[in-house]
Amino acid sequence: MRITTDHLLIKLQSLTSSKKFLVAYSGGLDSHVLLHLLAQVTTLSQNFQIRAVYIDHGLQSVAKKWPKHCLSICKNLFIDCEVVSLALTIPQGKSLEAVAREARYDAFSQVLQADEVLLTAHHQDDQAETLLIQLFRGAGINGLAAMPIISPFGKSQHIRPLLDQSRDALEHYAQQYQLDFIEDPSNQDHRYDRNFFRHAIIPRLKKRWMSMSKVLARVATHQAEAKNLLAEYIAEDLPQLTGKRTGTLSIQQLKLLSSARCKAVIRYFLDQKGFQAPSDKKLRHIISDVLYAKPSASPCVDWQGAEVRRYQDDLYAIRPLSAHNTKQIIHWVIDQSLQISSLNRVLKFKQLEGVNHLLLRKDQTVEVRFRQGGEIIYQAQRKQSKRLKKIFQERHIPMWERDRIPLIYIDNTLVLILWDHR
């Protein structure tokens, strides 16, 4: 099937109401075809606004001339292009592909404007490669669903409008319009899984099964449908599985489920919070080390960008905790906002409304401190003093949060607890 501007226009109109698009443009064949198609589409729909972004990973010396090439192509197509340079470092034991991809999409999110949709040029053969990679990694239904044609991306969307097109169709289009695209030498490096499948495995498979890419893309579609159906069932069950605190799961209820159902619920729970799916090994640890830990324990299972913890009967999924000095004492000039960098939090004067009556003199010392143990606060509304520990227990505040809650002292007396209501 040959791709046309009409086909792309209809595809975009069926997927989104947005008219503003940011194209991830690498200068290679796939993204050049997409960019060229969109340049033609703008003549059919004057309401479309197209921008391009080129990400310079800084990993190849040969790539130094590519930003200039991409800017030139975009200029000829009357499309604005932004170049973003990354300074990547690859941590020991981490995949270069994974680190580069994460940094790339983080850059996309930073560049994406309001009401703008991200477009990437993934196609049918990319989908087949992704499915095979996930298969050999032992992935479950989520991994085998491969790449969706449309998915949430921050507050916007990520669309892959060429996902039903073959690489042959894109190559034919490039030849037809004599597109000048970049040939990335790293795409021939068989050390990377995708390149190994693309050059060493898939061509041999296609000799026997000519429609292999199309069939594998169909398999991914079936898996995506099954994934979505499973998600619908889990979403219906979730209200009965919630914990005492908003955004948690009840450990007691999870333990009543079958093993397979429990795993599916936890995967769905993590996915809804935007976390990367844990490996099977990590998932087993969540069940054995967290669900079945003693109620008094504070277990934690972590992986890239996520931590799963428990407090009492509640299962939490959170971002990794940042370094925080609980011994620090911060003087607060209350007519100014106070930035607490270790908590990524800003305190403002209006948050002191409950103790305004205590701020009687200009020479009073207002300080922010953190729990050390043994603190007592006077509760005016109840006309009694109470231990901070008891208040935390009554509010079901997890242990790891307690040392991160700002405590307001006026003249060395604890007068206010600044709960985070974000």
TADA-V100033 format. One record per run of one state. SS is the DSSP state (H for helix, E for strand, C for the rest). FROM is the first residue (numbers start at 1). TO is the last residue. If there is no record, write none. Layout:
ss: <SS;SS>
from: <FROM;FROM>
to: <TO;TO>
//
This chain:
ss: <C;H;C;E;C;H;C;E;C;H;C;E;C;H;C;E;C;H;C;H;C;E;C;E;C;H;C;H;C;H;C;H;C;E;C;E;H;C;H;C;H;C;E;C;E;C;E;C;E;C;E;H;C;E;C;H;C;E;C;E;C;E;H;C;H;C;E;C;E;C>
from: <1;5;16;20;25;29;45;49;57;61;77;80;86;96;112;116;120;124;137;141;145;150;154;156;160;167;177;185;189;193;209;212;239;242;243;249;251;255;259;273;280;292;300;304;306;312;314;319;330;332;338;341;344;345;348;349;359;366;370;376;380;384;388;395;399;403;406;411;413;419>
to: <4;15;19;24;28;44;48;56;60;76;79;85;95;111;115;119;123;136;140;144;149;153;155;159;166;176;184;188;192;208;211;238;241;242;248;250;254;258;272;279;291;299;303;305;311;313;318;329;331;337;340;343;344;347;348;358;365;369;375;379;383;387;394;398;402;405;410;412;418;422>
//
